[in-house]
Amino acid sequence: MSPKTGDTIWMRCEVRPGPFSNERFVKAGDWLGFVRLDALYEPIETGETWVLARIIEVSEGSYQAKVLGDALKGSTIQGSLAEVTTGGSVQA
């Protein structure tokens, strides 16, 4: 099944402590911002995990997704549909 606009996917990210106990500072590709703990695959304080993102556009083998959080830098992330598995996670 091919990913489509509106699908939710997991994207690899780096996590650091945020200003509040229920959120983290996240870097996913060129995206930097804050996300709530429930948007992380593992609610870790520091390290690597996966963050939820919603596909907002699909075209010619690529996608644009928006991380489910508050962006400080970068509003969307672009990637190849070849990186998205049928389980809804991104390999890169």
Order of alpha helices (4+ residues) and beta strands (2+ residues): beta-beta-beta-beta-beta-beta-beta
